[in-house]
């Protein structure tokens, strides 16, 4: 019997799974180290570009999913690559944000201050656990795609990350240009609330989605449905 992948296909057949949605996902993966560099930079322009590139990466996630469904290009490779890309994007933003927020002053996160270590441990701990669970399931012939709860968790995390990545350059610009009018102050209150609330909601969905995956695929570990 010839060598086969965990999907039951010979390796050369995976070449047929290099579709446009998968290429978009790969491009999102390649963008991750660039985002890390831009996030940790103290330069105003770099921080604006961090926001722009992050938004582009987030939109690409929606785009590749739409293309895969619309043109019937859903593949097992895509089902695995997509959550991997999401996790890498999470690492390339959350961890740098944790480092940046420890610098104080304009780097603090509204409603939170410096990003707590327990948030990082919770978010990454959940991602590592679910990743190992997916790998284990794959060895048993079960491919676990991103579920509804996981997608909502990712959406809320992205809303928080996008909000704070825009908050940083705007705050720097406000300081440089001495913005102190009611327009900026009103916007700052709204923007700050957005960042604080979306982070709290993302934490709740992070916990809920983990248990949702375990329950939905409990048969993988021998628990009957």
Order of alpha helices (4+ residues) and beta strands (2+ residues): alpha-alpha-alpha-alpha-alpha-alpha
